[in-house]
């Protein structure tokens, strides 16, 4: 059997590289990621376990835009260490005027103790900060 150790990286396309880089610099810093640098056309961050990359979409991709109900990426969840971290993230998001989809709440259907906030990046990609004491 092949054993997966975790998610190494996520790479997303963005509509406005400068705007998204600014957004992710702030967001990922508060989440404990450090910049891996900006390269020609892309930028990356790492928390030592997972890397998060962005690069600008081509012109055709920019025209289509993002729609969460299309085939593909629906949302990405950042697993946080403490329930209170979800609230701290929510405070940061409000301060930065990030679009909140769902404010912090319990989601018992996802498992006992599941607590999360859902929000959007500049292109409307849905992100989640969540705490779950289970596996």
Kinemage of the C-alpha trace (Angstrom):
@kinemage 1
@onewidth
@group {chain A} dominant
@subgroup {mainchain}
@vectorlist {calphas} color= white
{ca unk a 1} P 0.000 0.000 0.000
{ca unk a 2} L 1.178 3.533 -0.775
{ca unk a 3} L 1.087 5.824 2.264
{ca unk a 4} L 0.342 9.532 1.876
{ca unk a 5} L 2.127 11.649 4.477
{ca unk a 6} L 0.133 14.817 3.898
{ca unk a 7} L -0.520 17.524 1.345
{ca unk a 8} L 2.794 18.880 0.067
{ca unk a 9} L 1.453 21.891 -1.794
{ca unk a 10} L -1.513 23.616 -3.313
{ca unk a 11} L -1.084 25.775 -6.405
{ca unk a 12} L -3.804 28.165 -7.515
{ca unk a 13} L -4.270 30.603 -10.375
{ca unk a 14} L -5.304 34.145 -9.536
{ca unk a 15} L -6.836 36.986 -11.531
{ca unk a 16} L -4.621 39.778 -10.227
{ca unk a 17} L -1.208 38.590 -9.059
{ca unk a 18} L -0.294 41.759 -7.143
{ca unk a 19} L -3.625 41.944 -5.299
{ca unk a 20} L -3.627 38.234 -4.459
{ca unk a 21} L 0.013 38.264 -3.391
{ca unk a 22} L -0.764 41.082 -0.956
{ca unk a 23} L -3.799 39.183 0.381
{ca unk a 24} L -1.930 35.899 0.823
{ca unk a 25} L 1.149 37.578 2.316
{ca unk a 26} L -1.025 38.913 5.148
{ca unk a 27} L -3.252 35.850 5.557
{ca unk a 28} L -0.516 33.245 5.444
{ca unk a 29} L 1.735 35.229 7.780
{ca unk a 30} L -0.924 35.190 10.505
{ca unk a 31} L -1.337 31.443 9.865
{ca unk a 32} L 2.373 30.798 10.459
{ca unk a 33} L 3.562 30.509 6.858
{ca unk a 34} L 6.770 32.150 5.677
{ca unk a 35} L 7.406 33.457 2.188
{ca unk a 36} L 9.489 31.208 -0.032
{ca unk a 37} L 10.004 34.179 -2.325
{ca unk a 38} L 8.552 35.557 -5.491
{ca unk a 39} L 9.713 34.130 -8.761
{ca unk a 40} L 8.834 34.991 -12.333
{ca unk a 41} L 5.054 34.832 -12.360
{ca unk a 42} L 4.521 32.997 -9.080
{ca unk a 43} L 4.978 33.248 -5.321
{ca unk a 44} L 4.964 30.669 -2.547
{ca unk a 45} L 4.717 30.284 1.210
{ca unk a 46} L 5.443 27.358 3.534
{ca unk a 47} L 4.706 26.423 7.129
{ca unk a 48} L 7.294 23.625 7.064
{ca unk a 49} L 4.725 20.982 6.122
{ca unk a 50} L 2.594 22.479 3.362
{ca unk a 51} L 3.443 24.921 0.599
{ca unk a 52} L 0.908 27.316 -0.908
{ca unk a 53} L 1.624 28.717 -4.381
{ca unk a 54} L -0.096 31.338 -6.522
{ca unk a 55} L 0.422 32.336 -10.137
{ca unk a 56} L -1.571 34.551 -12.479
{ca unk a 57} L -4.198 33.001 -14.738
{ca unk a 58} L -3.905 33.476 -18.479
{ca unk a 59} L -6.272 35.821 -20.347
{ca unk a 60} L -8.805 33.073 -21.135
{ca unk a 61} L -8.847 32.021 -17.483
{ca unk a 62} L -9.349 35.594 -16.336
{ca unk a 63} L -12.390 35.951 -18.614
{ca unk a 64} L -14.026 32.837 -17.161
{ca unk a 65} L -13.432 33.787 -13.552
{ca unk a 66} L -13.987 31.451 -10.637
{ca unk a 67} L -17.261 29.750 -9.802
{ca unk a 68} L -17.334 27.374 -6.827
{ca unk a 69} L -19.976 25.114 -8.357
{ca unk a 70} L -17.847 24.287 -11.422
{ca unk a 71} L -15.774 21.140 -11.531
{ca unk a 72} L -12.579 21.656 -9.580
{ca unk a 73} L -11.521 23.503 -6.461
{ca unk a 74} L -14.367 24.111 -4.001
{ca unk a 75} L -12.503 25.257 -0.890
{ca unk a 76} L -9.310 24.821 1.088
{ca unk a 77} L -9.361 24.356 4.866
{ca unk a 78} L -6.540 25.462 7.138
{ca unk a 79} L -6.618 23.231 10.232
{ca unk a 80} L -5.924 25.368 13.291
{ca unk a 81} L -4.489 24.225 16.631
{ca unk a 82} L -7.089 25.768 18.938
{ca unk a 83} L -10.736 26.745 18.799
{ca unk a 84} L -9.755 30.282 19.808
{ca unk a 85} L -7.498 30.478 16.725
{ca unk a 86} L -10.652 30.456 14.576
{ca unk a 87} L -11.874 33.522 16.461
{ca unk a 88} L -8.477 35.238 16.126
{ca unk a 89} L -8.514 34.545 12.386
{ca unk a 90} L -12.038 35.967 12.166
{ca unk a 91} L -10.849 39.157 13.897
{ca unk a 92} L -8.009 39.465 11.378
{ca unk a 93} L -10.390 38.899 8.455
{ca unk a 94} L -12.794 41.578 9.688
{ca unk a 95} L -9.928 44.042 10.177
{ca unk a 96} L -8.725 43.365 6.629
{ca unk a 97} L -12.295 43.644 5.284
{ca unk a 98} L -12.166 40.142 3.802
{ca unk a 99} L -15.524 38.827 2.550
{ca unk a 100} L -16.898 36.425 5.153
{ca unk a 101} L -19.102 33.608 3.845
{ca unk a 102} L -19.952 32.160 7.280
{ca unk a 103} L -18.735 33.632 10.589
{ca unk a 104} L -17.289 31.306 13.248
{ca unk a 105} L -19.784 28.619 14.192
{ca unk a 106} L -20.022 25.035 15.354
{ca unk a 107} L -20.657 22.437 12.646
{ca unk a 108} L -21.748 19.281 14.538
{ca unk a 109} L -22.626 17.531 11.247
{ca unk a 110} L -18.885 17.623 10.407
{ca unk a 111} L -17.969 16.036 13.751
{ca unk a 112} L -18.164 16.791 17.457
{ca unk a 113} L -16.226 19.970 18.217
{ca unk a 114} L -15.858 21.122 14.576
{ca unk a 115} L -15.671 24.933 14.600
{ca unk a 116} L -14.930 27.046 11.535
{ca unk a 117} L -15.030 30.340 9.678
{ca unk a 118} L -15.434 30.495 5.884
{ca unk a 119} L -14.195 33.396 3.754
{ca unk a 120} L -13.186 34.356 0.207
{ca unk a 121} L -9.895 35.349 -1.369
{ca unk a 122} L -9.800 38.236 -3.914
{ca unk a 123} L -10.966 35.913 -6.731
{ca unk a 124} L -13.796 34.383 -4.710
{ca unk a 125} L -11.966 31.148 -3.867
{ca unk a 126} L -13.521 29.823 -0.678
{ca unk a 127} L -11.154 29.312 2.246
{ca unk a 128} L -11.780 27.941 5.704
{ca unk a 129} L -10.091 28.272 9.064
{ca unk a 130} L -11.203 25.327 11.160
{ca unk a 131} L -10.597 23.581 14.461
{ca unk a 132} L -11.483 19.936 14.998
{ca unk a 133} L -10.323 18.017 18.051
{ca unk a 134} L -10.845 14.704 16.269
{ca unk a 135} L -8.427 12.929 13.932
